[in-house]
């Protein structure tokens, strides 16, 4: 009967694992959908006034008003006269349209383009008379748009006024009537000013699109952190406890006289341990890219894990008080160090006591984890490497920190000291980081052990 009931329990455990796996996949899918939704309402939305082929249409349609002076070409002069006018019109249009479209990409070339179309407009007015003075409206529009983008608003206003002065000069030398001169002067100035305002509006829309994308990314990041927090708090601790308790129960059962029932129970306990470890692995994998570890969380995890392993913990209140008060990247690295150190204490040291301290020395934070276990005694000096501590050393090197390994006080036990400079403060000289390829003691965890209590 006992074997049957344990088999049923194992079946329920396996079923629960399948449900948990489906739940994790559902969480991943839901997070992906929400992230896509946030980004689609933020950074992925197109900015009005950019990236559309209709810009060419709306900018070029106004060039249709140049038909009037072109038609006048065929009513006066010969072939050379007509050819010269057509060359000026074609060159003017060929420069004007790309100037409005691509002035942001090549600002210096855009300034030269404004000067070129101004020269073409002046040349047309001098050679062909006052019928070509409306070209200055287009010159003013291009000047307002380009200078507002590549310079400042004040420079753009001065540029439009200068174009207006050039227009008046061309009207004077071409003997344009006062009434007609003033009638065209108004659009020359107003359209230039309007293009400055349009350019500023485009700039504001660009900034709004960037801000919207930033808000979306922050919201997505906050959602990932919330998910990771909930997953860790609700399941991580409990599954770690189940794993440790099942291992302890199996060890105690192994001391009982051998029997078929005992062997069956040991098998079921082994299945429970494997299922819980796999579920814990799946959960951690699901949130590994979303959660940045903190000292406050890691010290809680360490306290629970060490207590379950029968190791007394003497921790420092500074670990919780300082958490979240300095650079998150540096705290994350120190939290990884704490996790790896506690993992090694539980799995390899056979210690009875563990001590954790966080100290601040002239702008450098030092995390020290010591135990009273076997330490380095009996280890092969040529084989003191482990991927766990190598990974910790590489993380510390990336933030300008260092890793120190050695015996604890009085030569008994093992001591790990991780030191990292807080950004904005000077580091303590004379501390060398352990290279990523350097040998570290054999108390390091294996490839699959990093961060797994």
N, C-alpha and C positions, 0 to 999 in steps of 0.2 A: 504493500500500500504506500509506503514511503517513497519507493521508486516511482510509482505511478504519479503521485502528487508532485514530486519534483519535476518529472517530465512535463506535467501539465504547466507548472510554473515556468519552465524553460520555454514552452511554446508561447505562453503569454508574453514572456520577455522578448522573444524573437518577433512576435507580432507588434509589440510596442516599438521595437527598433525600426521595423519597416515603416510604422506610422511616423516615427520621429524623422526618418529619412525623407518621407514624403513631405513632412512639415518643413524641413530645412529647404528642400527644393522649392516649396511654395513660397517661403520667405525670400529666397534668392530671386524668384520670378517676380514677386510683388515689388521688391526693392528696385529691380531693373525697370519695371514698368513705371514706378514713381519717379525714378531718376530720368527716364526718357521724357516723362510728362513735364518735369520741372525744366529740363533743358529745352524742350520744345517751346515752352512759354518764355524762355529767357534768351540764352545765347544763340539758339538756333533760329530765332525769328529774324527775317531780313530787315535791314534798316531802310526806311523809306528814302528814296532819292539815290539809291546806290544799287549797282549790280543788275540793272534792267536795260534791255535793248530799247525800251520806250524812251529812255533818256535821249537817244540820238534823234528820235522823231520829234519830241517836244522842243529840243534845242535847235534842230535844223529847220523846222517848219517856218520859223520867222524869216529865214533867208529868202522866202518867196517874194518879199517886197523888193528885192534887188532886180526883179524882172523889169521894173520900170526904167531904170537907167540903162539896162542892157538893150532894151528895145530902142531907146533913143540913139544907141550906137549905130544902128542900121539906117537911121534917117540922116546922118551926117557923116561926111568923110568917106575915105576909101577903105580898102582891105586892110592896110596897115593900121589905120585908126581903129577899126573894129577888132582886129586881132589883139592889139594892145589892151583894149578895154576888157576883152574876154579873158586875157591872161591875168589881169588884175583881179577880176571877179573870182576866177577859179582858184587862184592862189589864196585869196582872202578866205574863201569858204573852206579850202583844204586845211588852213591853219586854224580857223575859228572853231570848227567843231571838235577836233581832237583836243584843242586847248581847254574847252569846257569839260571834256570827259576825263582827261588824264593829268590835270594840273597838279593833283596831289602826289602822283608817282614821281614826276620830274619837275620839281619847283623851279630850278634854275632855267630849264628849257621853257617852262611856262612863262617866266618873266620875259625871256627873249621873244617868245611868240606874241606877247602883248605889244612889245615894241615894234615887231614886224608888221602886225596888222594896222598899227597906228601909222607907220610909214606908208603902207599901201593906201590907206584912206587919204592921207595928205597928198600923195602922188596923184590919186584919182581926181581929187578936188582941184589941184593945180592944173592938170592936163585937160580934164574933161569938163570942168566947170562945176557950178553949184548944184547940178542935178545929182551929184554923188555925195553930197554932204550927209545924207542919212546913214552912210557907213559909220559915222561916229557914234551912232546909237549902239551898234554892235561892239564897237571898240570900248565904249563905256561899260556895257554889260560884261564883257570879258575882263576888263580891268577890275571891276567890283568883285567879281567871282574869284579871280585868281589871287589878287592881293589880299583879300580877306582870308584866303586859305593858307597862303605861303608867308604872309607877313602879319600885320595887326590890323585891327579895325580902323585905327586912326590913319595908317598908311593907305588903306583902301579908300577912305574918304578923300584924302589928299590926291590920290591917283585919279579919282572920278572928277574932281575939280580941275585937275590939270588937263584931262581929256576935254572937259567943257571949254577951257581956255584955247586949246588947240582947234576945237571946232569953230569958235568965234574968229580965230585968226584966219582959218580957211574960208569962212564966209566973207571976211573983209577983203581978202585978195581975189576972191571969185565974184565980188560985187553982188552978193546975195542980198535981197531986200530985208529991211529991218523986221517987218512983220513975219516973214518966213523964217528969218533967223531965230527970232524969239519962239516961234511955234515949234521949231525942231529942238531948240535948246532945252525946253522943258522935259521932253522924253530922254534927251541925252543925260541930263542930271538925275532925273527920277528913276530911270531904269537902272542906272549904275548903283544908286543907293538901294534900290529894291534887290538887286543881286547881292549886295553886301548882306542885307537882312536874310535873304534866302540861304546864303552860305552859312551864316551864323545858326540858322535853324537846322541845317543839315548837321552842323557840329554838335548841337544840343541833342539831336536824335541819335548820333553816334554814341555820345556819352551815355544817353539813356539806355541804349541797347547794351553797352558794356556793363552798366550798373545792373541791368536786369539779369544779365548772364552771371554776374558776381553773386547776386542774391540767390539765383537758382543753385549755383554751386555750393553756397553756404548752407542753403536749406537741405540739399542732398547730403552734404557732409554731416549736418546735424542729425538727419534721419539715420544715417549709417551709425553714428555714435550712439544714438538712442537704441537702435536695434542691438548693437554689440553689448551695450550696458545691460539690457534686459536679458539677452541670451546668457550672458555671463552670470548675472545674479540669480536667475531662475533655475538654470540647469548645470552650469559648470561646477559649482561647489558640491551640489548633490551627487553628481556623477563621479567626481573625484572621491567623495566619501564612500560611495558604493564600491568603487574599485578597491580602495584600501581595505574596507571592511571584509569584502569577499576574499581578499588575499590573506588577511589575518585569520578568518574563519577556516580557510583551507589549511593553513599552517597548523592550527590547533587540532583539526580533524586528523591530520597526518600523524599525529602522535598517538592516536587511539589504535587499539588492536585492529589488524587487517580483517576486513570482511567485505562481502559483496555489496552490502548496503552502504558501507563507508566509502567504497570506491565509487559507487554511483553518485553519492552526494558530492564527493570531490569533483567528479566530472561536471556535475551541474553547477557547482560553484565556479569552476573554471570557465564554463560557458557564460555565466553571469559576468565574470570579470572581463572576458573578451568582448561581450556585447557592450558593457558600459564603457570600456576603453575605446571601442570603435565609435560609439555614439559621441563620446567626448571629443574624439578626433574630428568627427564630421562637423560638430558644432564649432570647434575652434577653427577649422578650415573655412567654414562659412563666414565667420566674422574676422578672420585673420587680416584681411585687407581693409577692414573698416575700423578696427579698434586700435587705438594707440594706448599702450599700457601706462599706468600711473603708479607712483609709489604707494599711494593710499590703497589702491586695489590689490597690488601685489603683496603688501604686508598682511592684508586680511587673508589672502589665499595662503601665504606662507604660514601664518599662525594656525590655520585649520589643518593644513597638510602635515606640519610638524607635530601637532598634537595627536593627529590620527596615527602617526608613525611612532609615537611614544617618545618624542624628543622635546625637551623643555625649551621654550623660547624666551629670550630676554631681548625684547625689541625696544626701539627708541621712539618716544612720542614725536620726535622731530620728523620722522618719516611721514606721518600724517599731516602735521602742521605745515610742513614746507611743500607738500604736494600741491601743484597748481599755482605756485607763487613765482616760478621761474620759467625759463625757456622750455616749452613743451617737448621740443626735440631732445634736449639734454635730459629731461626727466624720463622720457621714453627709453633712452639708452640705459640710464641707471636702473629703471624698472626691469629691463631685460636682464641686466646683470644680477639683480636681486633674485629674479626667477631662476636663472641658471644656477646661482650659488645654492639656493635652497634645494633645487633638484639634486645637485651633487651631494649635499649633506644627507638627504633622505636615502639616496640610492647607494652611495659608495662609502660614506664616512663611518657608519656604525657608531655614531656619536650619541651621547645622552643629553647634551646641552648645546644650544646654538645661540649666538649673540649677534645682533644686528645694530649698527650705529650709522648715523648720518651726521657728518660734521662739515663745518664751513671754515676754510682756511684761506683768508685773503682773496676771496672771489672764486675759490675752487671748492666744489662740493666733493666730499669723499664718502663713499659707501663702503663700509667694512662688515664682512660676514665672517665670523670665526666659529669653530666648533672644537669639541674635545675628543674627536675620533682618532682614526689611525694616522691621518695626515699623510705625509710623504714617506713614512717608514715602510721599508720593504719594497718600494717601487723601483722599477728599472729606469735608471736615469736616461737611457737612450730611447725610452718609449713612453714619454710623458706628454703625449699629444692627444688632443680630443677636439672634435669639431665644435662642441658646445662652447668651450672657452675661446677657441679661435674666432668663432663668430662674434662673441662678446668683445674680444679685442679689436676686431675690425670695426664694429659699431662705435666703440670708444674712439678709435683713431679718426673716424669720420667727423667727430665733433671736437677733435683736438684733445681728447682725454688719454688716459693711460690705465693699464691694468697691472696690478702687482699681486703675485702669488708667493706664498711661503708658509712656514710653520707658524702656529699661534704662539702665544706667550709661553715661556718656559719650555719651548720646543715640543709641546704636545698639541696635537690637533692640526688644523689647517686654517689659513687665513686668506681671504680674497679681498683686495682693496681696489675699488674702481674709482678713479678720480676724473672729474670733468670740469672744465672751466665754464662758469656761467657767462653767456654772451654779454659783452660790454664791460667786463672786468678783466684785469690782468691775471694771467696764469702764474702759478708758482714755478719759478725756474728750477731746472735740475731734475724734473720728473720725466722719465722716458717711457713711451708707450710700448707695450709688448707688441712686436711685429705680428702681422697676420700669419706669417709662416713660421713663427718661432714655436719652439716646443713648450707645451704647458703640462702641468701635472696630470697624472692618469686619473684623477678624480673627476675629470671632465666627463660629461654625458656623451653618449654615442650620437650618430647622425639623427636618429629619431627621437632623442631624449630632450633636445633643447626646448625649454619652456614647458615641459610636461611633468607635473609633480607626481 
